Amino acid sequence: MSSEADQPLRGRIIKALGTAKSVRAAAKEAGCHASNIYQSARSDERVRTALEAHQARGGQGRKRTAQPLEPEVLALRDLAVQRVRDVLQDEHASARDRLAAAKLALEVTRPSATQAGHTAAEDKETAEREAQLQAEVALANAGRLLEIHRGGKAKA
């Protein structure tokens, strides 16, 4: 959306995203298809910002407000996070359990597509970390199998 001819469309898209209840409705209001809005957001900072603001409002013209969590829920969340840390740091945990804990930790810390500043490079970096972790677990499993084959005891 960098040409002069695209400027009026960009303005209509930005305006429509500010008032419409959905991206589809914004596209209809702007006189284009919803895919044009997503394509424009990839190359145009102003459209991207308008789309992110629209999504932050839940696409319904109002800002989503998070409900405060109950103290019990917060305590359970903290306990769950600590358990995942424990498994990741436990040398005696099985490779399967460590991999499951690592995948969970990566999944909950992965940036969402609508998070400000999120880039494809971050997705690639996360995928590379996951692949590296899986390779390390596979090597650890292979070492344990070799140790068992040679008659030694493997750690659980």
C-alpha positions as CSV (number, residue, x, y, z in Angstrom):
1,M,0.0,0.0,0.0
2,S,2.7,2.4,-0.8
3,S,1.5,3.9,-4.1
4,E,-0.4,7.2,-4.3
5,A,-3.4,5.3,-5.7
6,D,-3.6,3.2,-2.6
7,Q,-3.6,6.1,-0.2
8,P,-7.5,6.6,-0.3
9,L,-8.0,2.8,0.3
10,R,-5.5,2.8,3.2
11,G,-7.4,5.7,4.8
12,R,-10.8,3.9,4.3
13,I,-9.3,0.7,5.8
14,I,-7.9,2.5,8.8
15,K,-11.2,4.4,9.4
16,A,-13.3,1.2,9.0
17,L,-11.1,-0.8,11.4
18,G,-11.7,1.9,14.0
19,T,-15.5,1.4,13.9
20,A,-16.4,-1.9,12.4
21,K,-17.3,-5.0,14.4
22,S,-15.2,-7.4,12.4
23,V,-12.4,-7.3,9.8
24,R,-14.9,-8.6,7.2
25,A,-17.2,-5.7,8.1
26,A,-14.3,-3.2,7.9
27,A,-13.4,-4.6,4.5
28,K,-16.9,-4.2,3.2
29,E,-17.0,-0.7,4.6
30,A,-13.7,0.2,3.0
31,G,-14.7,-1.4,-0.4
32,C,-12.2,-4.2,-0.4
33,H,-11.8,-7.9,0.7
34,A,-10.7,-8.9,4.2
35,S,-7.6,-10.5,2.8
36,N,-6.6,-7.0,1.4
37,I,-6.6,-5.7,5.0
38,Y,-4.3,-8.5,6.2
39,Q,-2.0,-8.1,3.2
40,S,-1.9,-4.3,3.8
41,A,-1.1,-4.8,7.4
42,R,2.0,-6.8,6.5
43,S,3.5,-3.9,4.5
44,D,1.9,-0.8,6.0
45,E,2.7,0.2,9.6
46,R,-0.4,2.4,9.9
47,V,-2.8,-0.3,8.7
48,R,-1.0,-2.9,11.0
49,T,-1.4,-0.5,14.0
50,A,-5.1,0.0,13.1
51,L,-5.6,-3.8,12.8
52,E,-3.9,-4.5,16.1
53,A,-6.0,-1.9,17.8
54,H,-9.1,-3.4,16.3
55,Q,-8.1,-6.9,17.5
56,A,-7.3,-5.6,20.9
57,R,-10.8,-4.3,21.2
58,G,-12.0,-7.8,20.4
59,G,-13.1,-6.7,16.9
60,Q,-16.3,-5.5,18.4
61,G,-15.6,-1.8,18.7
62,R,-14.8,-1.9,22.4
63,K,-11.7,-2.7,24.3
64,R,-11.6,-6.1,26.0
65,T,-11.1,-5.9,29.7
66,A,-9.5,-8.8,31.5
67,Q,-11.3,-10.0,34.6
68,P,-9.1,-10.1,37.7
69,L,-8.1,-13.6,38.7
70,E,-9.1,-15.0,42.0
71,P,-6.3,-15.6,44.5
72,E,-6.8,-19.4,44.3
73,V,-6.4,-19.3,40.5
74,L,-3.2,-17.2,40.8
75,A,-1.8,-19.7,43.4
76,L,-2.6,-22.6,41.1
77,R,-1.0,-20.8,38.1
78,D,2.2,-20.2,40.2
79,L,2.2,-23.8,41.3
80,A,1.9,-25.1,37.7
81,V,4.7,-22.8,36.6
82,Q,6.9,-24.1,39.4
83,R,6.1,-27.7,38.5
84,V,7.2,-27.1,34.9
85,R,10.4,-25.5,36.1
86,D,11.0,-28.5,38.4
87,V,10.6,-31.0,35.6
88,L,12.9,-28.9,33.3
89,Q,15.6,-28.8,35.9
90,D,15.3,-32.4,37.2
91,E,18.2,-34.4,35.7
92,H,16.4,-37.6,36.7
93,A,13.2,-36.8,34.9
94,S,12.5,-38.8,31.8
95,A,13.3,-37.3,28.5
96,R,9.7,-37.5,27.5
97,D,8.6,-35.5,30.6
98,R,11.3,-32.9,30.1
99,L,10.4,-32.5,26.4
100,A,6.7,-32.1,27.3
101,A,7.5,-29.5,30.0
102,A,9.8,-27.6,27.5
103,K,7.1,-27.6,24.8
104,L,4.6,-26.3,27.3
105,A,6.9,-23.6,28.5
106,L,7.7,-22.5,24.9
107,E,4.0,-22.6,23.9
108,V,2.9,-20.3,26.7
109,T,5.7,-17.9,26.2
110,R,5.4,-17.7,22.4
111,P,4.3,-14.3,21.2
112,S,0.8,-14.2,19.8
113,A,0.2,-13.1,16.2
114,T,-1.5,-10.0,17.4
115,Q,1.0,-8.9,20.0
116,A,2.7,-5.6,19.2
117,G,6.1,-6.1,17.8
118,H,5.6,-9.8,16.9
119,T,7.6,-10.8,13.8
120,A,8.0,-13.9,11.6
121,A,11.6,-13.9,12.8
122,E,10.4,-14.6,16.4
123,D,8.3,-17.5,15.1
124,K,11.4,-18.9,13.3
125,E,13.5,-18.4,16.4
126,T,11.0,-20.3,18.6
127,A,10.7,-23.1,16.0
128,E,14.5,-23.4,15.9
129,R,14.6,-23.5,19.8
130,E,12.0,-26.3,19.7
131,A,13.9,-28.3,17.1
132,Q,17.1,-27.9,19.0
133,L,15.4,-29.1,22.2
134,Q,13.9,-32.1,20.4
135,A,17.4,-32.9,19.0
136,E,18.9,-32.7,22.5
137,V,16.3,-35.0,24.0
138,A,16.7,-37.5,21.1
139,L,20.5,-37.5,21.8
140,A,19.8,-38.1,25.5
141,N,17.5,-40.9,24.7
142,A,20.0,-42.5,22.3
143,G,22.6,-42.3,25.0
144,R,20.3,-44.0,27.5
145,L,19.5,-46.7,25.0
146,L,23.1,-47.3,24.3
147,E,23.9,-47.5,28.0
148,I,21.0,-50.1,28.5
149,H,22.3,-52.1,25.5
150,R,25.8,-52.2,27.0
151,G,24.3,-53.6,30.2
152,G,24.3,-50.4,32.3
153,K,21.3,-48.9,34.0
154,A,19.8,-45.8,32.5
155,K,18.3,-43.0,34.5
156,A,14.5,-42.9,34.4
